[in-house]
Amino acid sequence: MKPDPDDPDLPLARLFQTWPASAGVFLERRMLCPGCPIAPFHTVIEACAEYGLDESEFRRALRLAVMP
């Protein structure tokens, strides 16, 4: 079963594996999460907090990138 990109517990590594286009959303914001060794353990919530980004806005951009 495919994971839900809005799942707050979804590890970033799984997000990138399932939806490769999601990496672009991170890279556009100069986030180093794609390729980071911590990606299997961090979530979007933690990444947004680490980079000081608005999670709601970030998730909107992420949904646009991964949903058909």
N, C-alpha and C positions, 0 to 999 in steps of 0.2 A: 504494500500500500504506500502511495506517495505521501510524504509528510505535508503538513500545512505550513506555508511560509509565515503565517501569523502566529504560530505556536510560540509562546514566550520561552519555552524550554528547548527549542530547536537549536542544536549546536551550529555554529557558523560553518564548520567544515561540511556538515550534511547539507546545509543550504547551498553552498557553492557546488557540491557534488550533484545535487538534484537539479539546480537551476544555475548553470554556469554564467548566464547573463547577469545574475545578481552581483557578481564580483565588480562589474562596472559601476554599480551604485556606490560601492565602497571606494573604489579608486577615484571616481569623480570628486569625492570629498576628501581625497588625500588620506584615506584610512588604509593602514597597512595590513588589515585583517586577512585578505586573500594571501595565502602562503605563510601566514604566521603559525608558528608551532603551537600556539595557544588556541587556535581556531576550533579544535575539537572540543574544547571545554567552555568557550565563551558563547554568549547569545547576543542577539541584536540589542537587547536591553543593556547588557554590559558594555558592548562596543559603543553605543550612543552615549552612555555615561562617561566612558573613558575619553571620548573625543568632544564631549560637551555639546552634543547635537540634540535637537528636538526629536524625540523618538517617533512621535506621530507623523511628522513631516517625512522622516526617514522611511518609515514603514509605507507611506503612500508611494514614495518613489520606488521602493523595493517591489511593491505590488505591481506597479506599472511595468517594471522590468521583467517580472516572472510570470505574470498572468497573461493568457492569450486575449 
